[in-house]
Amino acid sequence: MHTHVNPIIDQVAAPTPSDFEQYPETYRRHYWPKVEGYREATKDVFPVIEQVSLLISKHLDMHVTKTLAKDASAYQSLEEMIKTSQMATARSFYYRERTLQDDAKKPSFNFHYDRMNLSCCLKDFYYQRGVEMEQPEGAGLVYNMKDRSHYNLRMDEGDIGFHIGMSYHILSAGIFKAHAHAVYLPNRDGLSRASQAFFFSPSPQTLIMPPRPMQDLASSMPEDEGVVPKHIGLGNWAPNMRYTDWNEAIVRGFKKVFFNE
Ligand SMILES: [Fe+2]
């Protein structure tokens, strides 16, 4: 289960009714979960998340601009995109209780790349039959490392983590690479997880175009072992595609693979 809200404006308005029909994922209704205090807490914490993301993006911009050298004029500043995009969202995810009948090796959410520019996460919550507990060994976000080993993310209260998505991978000409990740929950009877994430996407009209030609985009992704949506994302991308067209195609692909819809 997940809910999806825009903490700044709650709803991104479609320019026309036909845009609303054509791009249901981009302009879908946002929901606040019915959890006491959630809305207030999200609105309180979001400006902090946004400030940190702007600070990071300024440094990413400087590095990319320097690396691109003569091609830098075609680069779209990440800081500017984050400042002007209506597409910042907060999402609360809940991963249901595991049962001993579940396939122990199967991740709760398989390896994938996020499609946004930046994804941000905070410390997870874990529950044993609804009672809060410490993060169990091997539970939570897992990253694919270059040597194919798995890195298990552990965050403390007050930590803010960011990773790069496919949009910024392309928009930075692969100078900053998207990072594959999955969610694991050990097969412990009654174990569940709740997490809070924030996503910074480009505006619907942003052209997803690298500032210099990229040879073989798929292989520029660093870790492809077991990552199905890599092909969903990149297979649907074409040069000069608007974010909203790409977003719709990716979400349809995700739903097919993960939720059989
Ligand atoms: Fe993700």
py3Dmol code that shows the C-alpha trace and the ligand (Angstrom):
import py3Dmol

protein = """\
ATOM      1  CA  MET A   1       0.000   0.000   0.000  1.00  0.00           C
ATOM      2  CA  HIS A   2       1.273   3.469  -0.634  1.00  0.00           C
ATOM      3  CA  THR A   3      -0.133   6.938  -0.628  1.00  0.00           C
ATOM      4  CA  HIS A   4       1.090   9.778  -2.705  1.00  0.00           C
ATOM      5  CA  VAL A   5       0.853  13.453  -1.868  1.00  0.00           C
ATOM      6  CA  ASN A   6       2.361  16.690  -3.004  1.00  0.00           C
ATOM      7  CA  PRO A   7       3.353  18.380   0.226  1.00  0.00           C
ATOM      8  CA  ILE A   8       3.572  21.819  -1.357  1.00  0.00           C
ATOM      9  CA  ILE A   9       0.356  22.143  -3.270  1.00  0.00           C
ATOM     10  CA  ASP A  10      -1.410  18.803  -2.655  1.00  0.00           C
ATOM     11  CA  GLN A  11      -2.388  18.501  -6.300  1.00  0.00           C
ATOM     12  CA  VAL A  12      -0.677  19.182  -9.618  1.00  0.00           C
ATOM     13  CA  ALA A  13      -3.317  20.732 -11.874  1.00  0.00           C
ATOM     14  CA  ALA A  14      -3.580  19.423 -15.432  1.00  0.00           C
ATOM     15  CA  PRO A  15      -3.416  22.264 -17.981  1.00  0.00           C
ATOM     16  CA  THR A  16      -6.519  20.938 -19.793  1.00  0.00           C
ATOM     17  CA  PRO A  17      -9.104  18.160 -19.223  1.00  0.00           C
ATOM     18  CA  SER A  18      -7.539  16.212 -22.082  1.00  0.00           C
ATOM     19  CA  ASP A  19      -4.118  16.391 -20.385  1.00  0.00           C
ATOM     20  CA  PHE A  20      -5.779  14.992 -17.284  1.00  0.00           C
ATOM     21  CA  GLU A  21      -7.143  12.099 -19.331  1.00  0.00           C
ATOM     22  CA  GLN A  22      -3.952  11.513 -21.268  1.00  0.00           C
ATOM     23  CA  TYR A  23      -1.649  11.646 -18.241  1.00  0.00           C
ATOM     24  CA  PRO A  24      -3.480  10.000 -15.351  1.00  0.00           C
ATOM     25  CA  GLU A  25      -0.244   9.160 -13.498  1.00  0.00           C
ATOM     26  CA  THR A  26       1.137  12.673 -13.731  1.00  0.00           C
ATOM     27  CA  TYR A  27      -2.041  14.438 -12.668  1.00  0.00           C
ATOM     28  CA  ARG A  28      -3.575  11.758 -10.471  1.00  0.00           C
ATOM     29  CA  ARG A  29      -5.318  12.725  -7.247  1.00  0.00           C
ATOM     30  CA  HIS A  30      -3.056  12.895  -4.265  1.00  0.00           C
ATOM     31  CA  TYR A  31      -4.144  11.434  -0.981  1.00  0.00           C
ATOM     32  CA  TRP A  32      -3.187  12.143   2.589  1.00  0.00           C
ATOM     33  CA  PRO A  33      -3.174   8.957   4.640  1.00  0.00           C
ATOM     34  CA  LYS A  34      -5.647   8.957   7.497  1.00  0.00           C
ATOM     35  CA  VAL A  35      -2.974   8.832  10.175  1.00  0.00           C
ATOM     36  CA  GLU A  36      -3.217  11.365  12.964  1.00  0.00           C
ATOM     37  CA  GLY A  37      -0.534  14.040  12.671  1.00  0.00           C
ATOM     38  CA  TYR A  38       0.891  12.713   9.392  1.00  0.00           C
ATOM     39  CA  ARG A  39      -0.163  15.681   7.291  1.00  0.00           C
ATOM     40  CA  GLU A  40       1.188  18.217   9.776  1.00  0.00           C
ATOM     41  CA  ALA A  41       4.465  16.307  10.207  1.00  0.00           C
ATOM     42  CA  THR A  42       4.970  16.008   6.437  1.00  0.00           C
ATOM     43  CA  LYS A  43       4.311  19.691   5.897  1.00  0.00           C
ATOM     44  CA  ASP A  44       6.738  20.509   8.713  1.00  0.00           C
ATOM     45  CA  VAL A  45       9.556  18.285   7.503  1.00  0.00           C
ATOM     46  CA  PHE A  46       9.233  18.939   3.774  1.00  0.00           C
ATOM     47  CA  PRO A  47      10.880  22.400   3.729  1.00  0.00           C
ATOM     48  CA  VAL A  48      13.922  20.842   5.448  1.00  0.00           C
ATOM     49  CA  ILE A  49      14.065  18.027   2.879  1.00  0.00           C
ATOM     50  CA  GLU A  50      13.711  20.578   0.085  1.00  0.00           C
ATOM     51  CA  GLN A  51      16.510  22.769   1.458  1.00  0.00           C
ATOM     52  CA  VAL A  52      18.854  19.790   1.717  1.00  0.00           C
ATOM     53  CA  SER A  53      17.953  18.670  -1.817  1.00  0.00           C
ATOM     54  CA  LEU A  54      18.723  22.170  -3.141  1.00  0.00           C
ATOM     55  CA  LEU A  55      22.073  22.173  -1.379  1.00  0.00           C
ATOM     56  CA  ILE A  56      22.965  18.781  -2.853  1.00  0.00           C
ATOM     57  CA  SER A  57      21.714  19.724  -6.307  1.00  0.00           C
ATOM     58  CA  LYS A  58      23.852  22.877  -6.345  1.00  0.00           C
ATOM     59  CA  HIS A  59      26.953  20.708  -5.838  1.00  0.00           C
ATOM     60  CA  LEU A  60      25.819  18.147  -8.413  1.00  0.00           C
ATOM     61  CA  ASP A  61      25.242  21.015 -10.889  1.00  0.00           C
ATOM     62  CA  MET A  62      28.749  22.378 -10.319  1.00  0.00           C
ATOM     63  CA  HIS A  63      30.355  18.988 -10.883  1.00  0.00           C
ATOM     64  CA  VAL A  64      28.329  18.178 -14.004  1.00  0.00           C
ATOM     65  CA  THR A  65      28.876  21.625 -15.533  1.00  0.00           C
ATOM     66  CA  LYS A  66      32.617  21.347 -14.966  1.00  0.00           C
ATOM     67  CA  THR A  67      32.758  17.814 -16.382  1.00  0.00           C
ATOM     68  CA  LEU A  68      30.644  18.640 -19.435  1.00  0.00           C
ATOM     69  CA  ALA A  69      32.849  21.628 -20.306  1.00  0.00           C
ATOM     70  CA  LYS A  70      31.843  22.722 -23.834  1.00  0.00           C
ATOM     71  CA  ASP A  71      28.534  20.825 -23.665  1.00  0.00           C
ATOM     72  CA  ALA A  72      27.460  22.535 -20.427  1.00  0.00           C
ATOM     73  CA  SER A  73      25.161  25.039 -22.191  1.00  0.00           C
ATOM     74  CA  ALA A  74      22.732  22.206 -23.046  1.00  0.00           C
ATOM     75  CA  TYR A  75      22.550  21.074 -19.403  1.00  0.00           C
ATOM     76  CA  GLN A  76      19.371  21.742 -17.399  1.00  0.00           C
ATOM     77  CA  SER A  77      20.273  22.729 -13.850  1.00  0.00           C
ATOM     78  CA  LEU A  78      19.009  20.288 -11.232  1.00  0.00           C
ATOM     79  CA  GLU A  79      18.741  23.047  -8.651  1.00  0.00           C
ATOM     80  CA  GLU A  80      16.546  25.028 -11.038  1.00  0.00           C
ATOM     81  CA  MET A  81      14.421  21.970 -11.825  1.00  0.00           C
ATOM     82  CA  ILE A  82      13.828  21.308  -8.134  1.00  0.00           C
ATOM     83  CA  LYS A  83      13.018  24.969  -7.464  1.00  0.00           C
ATOM     84  CA  THR A  84      10.475  25.201 -10.270  1.00  0.00           C
ATOM     85  CA  SER A  85       8.976  21.704 -10.469  1.00  0.00           C
ATOM     86  CA  GLN A  86       5.500  21.045  -9.109  1.00  0.00           C
ATOM     87  CA  MET A  87       6.381  17.391  -9.067  1.00  0.00           C
ATOM     88  CA  ALA A  88       7.772  16.962  -5.567  1.00  0.00           C
ATOM     89  CA  THR A  89       5.896  14.227  -3.774  1.00  0.00           C
ATOM     90  CA  ALA A  90       5.843  12.586  -0.390  1.00  0.00           C
ATOM     91  CA  ARG A  91       4.937   8.938  -0.163  1.00  0.00           C
ATOM     92  CA  SER A  92       4.279   6.707   2.769  1.00  0.00           C
ATOM     93  CA  PHE A  93       4.765   3.021   2.059  1.00  0.00           C
ATOM     94  CA  TYR A  94       3.560   0.128   4.156  1.00  0.00           C
ATOM     95  CA  TYR A  95       4.879  -3.374   3.540  1.00  0.00           C
ATOM     96  CA  ARG A  96       2.423  -5.865   4.950  1.00  0.00           C
ATOM     97  CA  GLU A  97       3.285  -8.449   7.577  1.00  0.00           C
ATOM     98  CA  ARG A  98       5.361 -11.326   6.274  1.00  0.00           C
ATOM     99  CA  THR A  99       4.122 -14.846   6.804  1.00  0.00           C
ATOM    100  CA  LEU A 100       6.123 -18.053   6.909  1.00  0.00           C
ATOM    101  CA  GLN A 101       4.380 -19.124   3.712  1.00  0.00           C
ATOM    102  CA  ASP A 102       6.045 -16.278   1.772  1.00  0.00           C
ATOM    103  CA  ASP A 103       9.006 -17.002  -0.480  1.00  0.00           C
ATOM    104  CA  ALA A 104      11.948 -16.101   1.808  1.00  0.00           C
ATOM    105  CA  LYS A 105      14.238 -15.147  -1.079  1.00  0.00           C
ATOM    106  CA  LYS A 106      11.763 -12.872  -2.772  1.00  0.00           C
ATOM    107  CA  PRO A 107      12.195  -9.162  -2.070  1.00  0.00           C
ATOM    108  CA  SER A 108       9.137  -7.224  -0.954  1.00  0.00           C
ATOM    109  CA  PHE A 109       9.872  -4.902  -3.885  1.00  0.00           C
ATOM    110  CA  ASN A 110      12.318  -6.089  -6.518  1.00  0.00           C
ATOM    111  CA  PHE A 111      15.375  -4.253  -7.847  1.00  0.00           C
ATOM    112  CA  HIS A 112      14.542  -1.166  -9.832  1.00  0.00           C
ATOM    113  CA  TYR A 113      15.690   2.341 -10.651  1.00  0.00           C
ATOM    114  CA  ASP A 114      13.531   5.265  -9.594  1.00  0.00           C
ATOM    115  CA  ARG A 115      12.463   7.389 -12.528  1.00  0.00           C
ATOM    116  CA  MET A 116      12.690  10.764 -10.752  1.00  0.00           C
ATOM    117  CA  ASN A 117      15.672  13.109 -10.489  1.00  0.00           C
ATOM    118  CA  LEU A 118      16.269  12.524  -6.773  1.00  0.00           C
ATOM    119  CA  SER A 119      14.676  10.233  -4.217  1.00  0.00           C
ATOM    120  CA  CYS A 120      14.965  10.939  -0.528  1.00  0.00           C
ATOM    121  CA  CYS A 121      14.356   8.599   2.384  1.00  0.00           C
ATOM    122  CA  LEU A 122      14.197   8.857   6.140  1.00  0.00           C
ATOM    123  CA  LYS A 123      14.641   6.206   8.823  1.00  0.00           C
ATOM    124  CA  ASP A 124      12.295   3.233   8.379  1.00  0.00           C
ATOM    125  CA  PHE A 125       9.901   1.841  10.970  1.00  0.00           C
ATOM    126  CA  TYR A 126       9.655  -1.876  11.686  1.00  0.00           C
ATOM    127  CA  TYR A 127       6.927  -3.722  13.556  1.00  0.00           C
ATOM    128  CA  GLN A 128       6.507  -7.193  14.945  1.00  0.00           C
ATOM    129  CA  ARG A 129       2.755  -7.811  14.984  1.00  0.00           C
ATOM    130  CA  GLY A 130       2.259  -4.060  15.192  1.00  0.00           C
ATOM    131  CA  VAL A 131       4.774  -3.451  17.995  1.00  0.00           C
ATOM    132  CA  GLU A 132       7.625  -1.157  16.945  1.00  0.00           C
ATOM    133  CA  MET A 133      11.057  -2.799  16.930  1.00  0.00           C
ATOM    134  CA  GLU A 134      14.666  -2.197  15.828  1.00  0.00           C
ATOM    135  CA  GLN A 135      15.536  -2.655  12.138  1.00  0.00           C
ATOM    136  CA  PRO A 136      16.200  -6.405  11.720  1.00  0.00           C
ATOM    137  CA  GLU A 137      19.371  -7.647   9.990  1.00  0.00           C
ATOM    138  CA  GLY A 138      18.946  -7.631   6.210  1.00  0.00           C
ATOM    139  CA  ALA A 139      15.671  -5.684   6.307  1.00  0.00           C
ATOM    140  CA  GLY A 140      14.927  -2.496   4.426  1.00  0.00           C
ATOM    141  CA  LEU A 141      16.462  -0.818   1.406  1.00  0.00           C
ATOM    142  CA  VAL A 142      19.160  -2.862  -0.307  1.00  0.00           C
ATOM    143  CA  TYR A 143      21.468  -1.445  -2.972  1.00  0.00           C
ATOM    144  CA  ASN A 144      23.250  -3.369  -5.696  1.00  0.00           C
ATOM    145  CA  MET A 145      26.991  -2.715  -5.446  1.00  0.00           C
ATOM    146  CA  LYS A 146      29.441  -2.835  -8.360  1.00  0.00           C
ATOM    147  CA  ASP A 147      30.724  -6.253  -7.245  1.00  0.00           C
ATOM    148  CA  ARG A 148      27.099  -7.482  -7.134  1.00  0.00           C
ATOM    149  CA  SER A 149      27.099  -7.608  -3.326  1.00  0.00           C
ATOM    150  CA  HIS A 150      24.149  -6.051  -1.512  1.00  0.00           C
ATOM    151  CA  TYR A 151      24.451  -3.017   0.734  1.00  0.00           C
ATOM    152  CA  ASN A 152      21.792  -2.813   3.426  1.00  0.00           C
ATOM    153  CA  LEU A 153      20.888   0.782   4.262  1.00  0.00           C
ATOM    154  CA  ARG A 154      20.576   1.617   7.957  1.00  0.00           C
ATOM    155  CA  MET A 155      19.632   5.128   8.929  1.00  0.00           C
ATOM    156  CA  ASP A 156      19.332   6.806  12.266  1.00  0.00           C
ATOM    157  CA  GLU A 157      16.676   9.225  13.347  1.00  0.00           C
ATOM    158  CA  GLY A 158      17.471  12.604  11.801  1.00  0.00           C
ATOM    159  CA  ASP A 159      19.368  11.130   8.830  1.00  0.00           C
ATOM    160  CA  ILE A 160      18.290  12.107   5.329  1.00  0.00           C
ATOM    161  CA  GLY A 161      19.341   9.846   2.450  1.00  0.00           C
ATOM    162  CA  PHE A 162      19.269  10.642  -1.273  1.00  0.00           C
ATOM    163  CA  HIS A 163      19.724   8.609  -4.392  1.00  0.00           C
ATOM    164  CA  ILE A 164      19.781   9.392  -8.081  1.00  0.00           C
ATOM    165  CA  GLY A 165      16.996   8.307 -10.415  1.00  0.00           C
ATOM    166  CA  MET A 166      16.840   7.627 -14.147  1.00  0.00           C
ATOM    167  CA  SER A 167      15.807  11.177 -15.073  1.00  0.00           C
ATOM    168  CA  TYR A 168      18.919  12.723 -13.590  1.00  0.00           C
ATOM    169  CA  HIS A 169      21.045   9.877 -14.939  1.00  0.00           C
ATOM    170  CA  ILE A 170      20.036  10.983 -18.435  1.00  0.00           C
ATOM    171  CA  LEU A 171      19.971  14.728 -17.708  1.00  0.00           C
ATOM    172  CA  SER A 172      23.514  14.562 -16.312  1.00  0.00           C
ATOM    173  CA  ALA A 173      24.660  12.487 -19.325  1.00  0.00           C
ATOM    174  CA  GLY A 174      25.388   9.592 -16.942  1.00  0.00           C
ATOM    175  CA  ILE A 175      27.911  11.624 -14.925  1.00  0.00           C
ATOM    176  CA  PHE A 176      25.736  10.806 -11.922  1.00  0.00           C
ATOM    177  CA  LYS A 177      24.356   7.324 -12.228  1.00  0.00           C
ATOM    178  CA  ALA A 178      20.982   5.988 -11.195  1.00  0.00           C
ATOM    179  CA  HIS A 179      21.201   3.467  -8.392  1.00  0.00           C
ATOM    180  CA  ALA A 180      19.357   0.146  -8.348  1.00  0.00           C
ATOM    181  CA  HIS A 181      17.669  -0.769  -5.096  1.00  0.00           C
ATOM    182  CA  ALA A 182      15.141  -3.203  -3.656  1.00  0.00           C
ATOM    183  CA  VAL A 183      13.215  -3.659  -0.419  1.00  0.00           C
ATOM    184  CA  TYR A 184      13.792  -6.817   1.608  1.00  0.00           C
ATOM    185  CA  LEU A 185      11.952  -8.079   4.660  1.00  0.00           C
ATOM    186  CA  PRO A 186      13.195 -11.309   6.256  1.00  0.00           C
ATOM    187  CA  ASN A 187      10.589 -14.033   6.460  1.00  0.00           C
ATOM    188  CA  ARG A 188       9.756 -13.480  10.081  1.00  0.00           C
ATOM    189  CA  ASP A 189       6.140 -14.131  10.926  1.00  0.00           C
ATOM    190  CA  GLY A 190       4.366 -10.833  11.577  1.00  0.00           C
ATOM    191  CA  LEU A 191       7.199  -8.508  10.507  1.00  0.00           C
ATOM    192  CA  SER A 192       6.146  -5.362   8.657  1.00  0.00           C
ATOM    193  CA  ARG A 193       7.783  -2.126   7.571  1.00  0.00           C
ATOM    194  CA  ALA A 194       6.676   1.452   7.058  1.00  0.00           C
ATOM    195  CA  SER A 195       8.785   4.015   5.270  1.00  0.00           C
ATOM    196  CA  GLN A 196       8.595   7.629   4.263  1.00  0.00           C
ATOM    197  CA  ALA A 197      10.068   8.821   0.985  1.00  0.00           C
ATOM    198  CA  PHE A 198      10.184  12.074  -0.959  1.00  0.00           C
ATOM    199  CA  PHE A 199      10.632  12.251  -4.712  1.00  0.00           C
ATOM    200  CA  PHE A 200      11.803  15.161  -6.832  1.00  0.00           C
ATOM    201  CA  SER A 201      10.674  14.741 -10.425  1.00  0.00           C
ATOM    202  CA  PRO A 202      11.172  17.108 -13.328  1.00  0.00           C
ATOM    203  CA  SER A 203       8.159  19.198 -14.364  1.00  0.00           C
ATOM    204  CA  PRO A 204       5.778  17.448 -16.779  1.00  0.00           C
ATOM    205  CA  GLN A 205       7.065  19.497 -19.745  1.00  0.00           C
ATOM    206  CA  THR A 206      10.786  18.993 -19.078  1.00  0.00           C
ATOM    207  CA  LEU A 207      12.545  17.382 -22.033  1.00  0.00           C
ATOM    208  CA  ILE A 208      14.438  14.314 -20.876  1.00  0.00           C
ATOM    209  CA  MET A 209      17.455  14.800 -23.061  1.00  0.00           C
ATOM    210  CA  PRO A 210      21.136  14.347 -22.212  1.00  0.00           C
ATOM    211  CA  PRO A 211      23.273  17.483 -22.710  1.00  0.00           C
ATOM    212  CA  ARG A 212      25.618  15.474 -24.908  1.00  0.00           C
ATOM    213  CA  PRO A 213      25.015  12.272 -26.868  1.00  0.00           C
ATOM    214  CA  MET A 214      25.112   9.127 -24.760  1.00  0.00           C
ATOM    215  CA  GLN A 215      26.150   5.910 -26.393  1.00  0.00           C
ATOM    216  CA  ASP A 216      24.159   2.870 -25.356  1.00  0.00           C
ATOM    217  CA  LEU A 217      22.144   4.287 -22.508  1.00  0.00           C
ATOM    218  CA  ALA A 218      21.166   0.900 -21.043  1.00  0.00           C
ATOM    219  CA  SER A 219      24.722  -0.206 -20.418  1.00  0.00           C
ATOM    220  CA  SER A 220      25.552   3.157 -18.840  1.00  0.00           C
ATOM    221  CA  MET A 221      23.383   2.025 -15.912  1.00  0.00           C
ATOM    222  CA  PRO A 222      25.828   0.598 -13.404  1.00  0.00           C
ATOM    223  CA  GLU A 223      24.199  -2.535 -12.007  1.00  0.00           C
ATOM    224  CA  ASP A 224      21.754  -4.407 -14.156  1.00  0.00           C
ATOM    225  CA  GLU A 225      21.525  -7.740 -12.370  1.00  0.00           C
ATOM    226  CA  GLY A 226      17.866  -8.520 -11.816  1.00  0.00           C
ATOM    227  CA  VAL A 227      16.666  -5.039 -12.613  1.00  0.00           C
ATOM    228  CA  VAL A 228      13.570  -5.423 -14.740  1.00  0.00           C
ATOM    229  CA  PRO A 229      12.365  -1.801 -14.764  1.00  0.00           C
ATOM    230  CA  LYS A 230      15.662  -0.695 -16.193  1.00  0.00           C
ATOM    231  CA  HIS A 231      14.265  -1.956 -19.452  1.00  0.00           C
ATOM    232  CA  ILE A 232      10.863  -0.491 -18.707  1.00  0.00           C
ATOM    233  CA  GLY A 233      12.400   2.932 -18.119  1.00  0.00           C
ATOM    234  CA  LEU A 234      14.982   3.037 -20.842  1.00  0.00           C
ATOM    235  CA  GLY A 235      13.009   0.967 -23.338  1.00  0.00           C
ATOM    236  CA  ASN A 236      10.327   3.646 -23.268  1.00  0.00           C
ATOM    237  CA  TRP A 237      12.680   6.584 -23.467  1.00  0.00           C
ATOM    238  CA  ALA A 238      13.378   8.413 -26.702  1.00  0.00           C
ATOM    239  CA  PRO A 239      15.471  11.563 -27.125  1.00  0.00           C
ATOM    240  CA  ASN A 240      13.531  14.775 -26.520  1.00  0.00           C
ATOM    241  CA  MET A 241      10.690  12.988 -24.772  1.00  0.00           C
ATOM    242  CA  ARG A 242       8.741  15.084 -22.292  1.00  0.00           C
ATOM    243  CA  TYR A 243       8.871  13.832 -18.720  1.00  0.00           C
ATOM    244  CA  THR A 244       5.155  13.269 -18.579  1.00  0.00           C
ATOM    245  CA  ASP A 245       5.099  10.972 -21.633  1.00  0.00           C
ATOM    246  CA  TRP A 246       7.987   8.960 -20.268  1.00  0.00           C
ATOM    247  CA  ASN A 247       6.487   8.870 -16.767  1.00  0.00           C
ATOM    248  CA  GLU A 248       3.203   7.447 -18.048  1.00  0.00           C
ATOM    249  CA  ALA A 249       4.984   4.718 -20.013  1.00  0.00           C
ATOM    250  CA  ILE A 250       7.190   3.765 -17.062  1.00  0.00           C
ATOM    251  CA  VAL A 251       4.345   3.648 -14.539  1.00  0.00           C
ATOM    252  CA  ARG A 252       2.298   1.437 -16.877  1.00  0.00           C
ATOM    253  CA  GLY A 253       5.319  -0.873 -17.180  1.00  0.00           C
ATOM    254  CA  PHE A 254       5.894  -0.924 -13.415  1.00  0.00           C
ATOM    255  CA  LYS A 255       2.271  -1.822 -12.752  1.00  0.00           C
ATOM    256  CA  LYS A 256       2.429  -4.671 -15.217  1.00  0.00           C
ATOM    257  CA  VAL A 257       5.622  -6.132 -13.754  1.00  0.00           C
ATOM    258  CA  PHE A 258       5.030  -5.553 -10.056  1.00  0.00           C
ATOM    259  CA  PHE A 259       1.266  -5.598  -9.637  1.00  0.00           C
ATOM    260  CA  ASN A 260       0.135  -7.551 -12.710  1.00  0.00           C
ATOM    261  CA  GLU A 261      -2.328  -4.784 -13.605  1.00  0.00           C
TER     262      GLU A 261
END
"""
ligand_1 = """\
1
LIG
Fe 12.663 2.963 -5.484
"""
view = py3Dmol.view(width=600, height=400)
view.addModel(protein, "pdb")
view.setStyle({"model": 0}, {"cartoon": {"style": "trace"}})
view.addModel(ligand_1, "xyz")
view.setStyle({"model": 1}, {"stick": {}})
view.zoomTo()
view.show()
